[in-house]
Amino acid sequence: MDTSELRDLIKMFEQAAITELEYDVEGVKIRLKKDMSQTPAADANPKAASQPASEKASVEEQERSAESPELPVIESPMVGVFYRSSAPDVPPFVEPSDYVAEGQTICIIEAMKIMNEIPAPMSGKLVQTLVGNGEPVEFGQPLFVLEPVQV
Amino acid sequence: MFNSILIANRGEIALRIVRACKEMGIRSVAVHSEADFESLHVQYADADICIGSAHSSESYLHIPSIISAAEIADVAAIHPGYGFLAENARFAEICRSCNIVFIGPAVEVIQLAGNKIEARRVMREHGIPVVPGSDGIVSSSEEALDVAHKIGFPVIIKAAAGGGGRGMRAAHNDASLVNAFTTAQTEAEAAFGDRSVYVEKLIDNGRHVEFQILGDKHGNVVHLGERECTIQRRYQKLMEEAPSTALDPKLRKAMGKAAIEAARAVNYDNAGTIEFLLDERGKFYFLEFNSRIQVEHPVTEEVTGIDIVKEQIRLAAGERLGFTQRDININGWSIECRIFAEDPDNGFCPCPGQITQFNVPGGPGIRIDTHVCEGYTVPSYYDPLLAKVIAWGRNRDEALKRAVRAMEETVIEGVPTTVSLTLRILRDRRFQVGNINTSFVESLLLTKRSSGRM
């Protein structure tokens, strides 16, 4: 299975009304799991959109949903407000299915009026952005799901 | 009144502040490190934000993270607790510039409290007796020797930017003075980033008596009586009580008056503590003042019925003091025992680990301030205070009996604790009659070692 087929599988799985899928064919084994309450939106996980400053459980839910494809996750290195692009009318730094290089700026987190450009700690293909534009994020909060790319 | 408060602290004091917020209908926002996700105060607060990794420098001491959290949570005020940033003037300044109310006194007062030499000078100017010592920083061992000869041995070399019992070295003669001087400087540099030291007379067998003060922003100041904090080990308090056995009503009145004068001398507002040293002849001297809520505040709360944390919040919100000095009565006696995850048989080394059993005492006159429960993992990153057991009684004898009962009922398994040492102190004849001084614990420990008893 190549990566585009994998991406299709993931997309299909997200839309389907099943919570778990296991694929084991010719030495390729893939297991996908998700929480039923997740909507099939391509980005902005609605749970992640809830403010961390409001009531409990949002962190655990975000972690669960970010885990669902069991792909690596980029976590927030600081507390602040998450922005997908450098300005309101400018396209986002990265969109799902973009290739992301290690060190590349993937978002901005604003803290104390300073716009911090956040570099990607690893390279890969962006699968999902978990936080909505302008949402507050806490330290360690999952921001992006990346799919590691075979070199 | 504030609609929300961010608690920039952890452990038992963070829980204490969350409790006050709950009672006042104020939304509590707990910021915490990755090591404190399961902490009681985080679970109990209305909202929580993880601000950094376990190391204090990256979380509880990391000002940008705390301010950023305050902004995204849109809080009106920050309560800094004690320790961490509670006495950090820069943090208070940043709060001020971000239009967040820092629950504590003004920036300038915090700065003065942190400058021991300057604080002594201000007190001297206002006619408040201070411990005899150098007029300012002593920059050489020759100068230190001069001062020591003038005021007489023994002396103590103290860090100007110090506190918490660190950066202090005693000297009983010329030879030990030179050594003490350089050691104190090095320690001061390491602990506070400032090697400035000054010299004070070391008052042997002195008693550490401190007065709790409250001031509003309208010029009203009251004191809530004294606390006796003489039971210390290496300048760290183990037990405190209110009132003090060393004060009769006349002395209490005189020291209380001095405490209020001291507060006024520095334009104090919010909650604070004026520390005095009381010598064997009943003479008292200003030592320093602290611009934060203190760990041992519960004993004052128990004997006065005043909730100091709620008062801090009210006063920070600009309210007037709701009572005058005449309204404040000391009722009964209170003793607080601090329990640390430290091994007294192993040099009091802090022992992180998981608490496998945690039975806290109860019954009449017992209050427990703790963030710990069974299954809690004591992290290695922070101070090892586990709990405060506070006993109240109609008189000292009853408070003492309750404290003994409470400590006997306390069962903590999984980490070594100082419970047994505290019981030894409580049962000691001298402690029971109130005959104590600052070398009490050390002499008790020496007796134990020499007799070989466990």
Interface residues (C-beta under 8 A of the other chain):
Chain A: Q51 P52 A53 S54 E55 K56 V59 M78 V79 G80 V81 A111 M112 P136 E138 F139 G140 Q141
Chain B: V29 V31 E34 Q43 D46 A47 D48 I49 C50 I51 G52 S53 S59 P64 S65 I67 S68 A69 E71 I72 A73 D74 C98
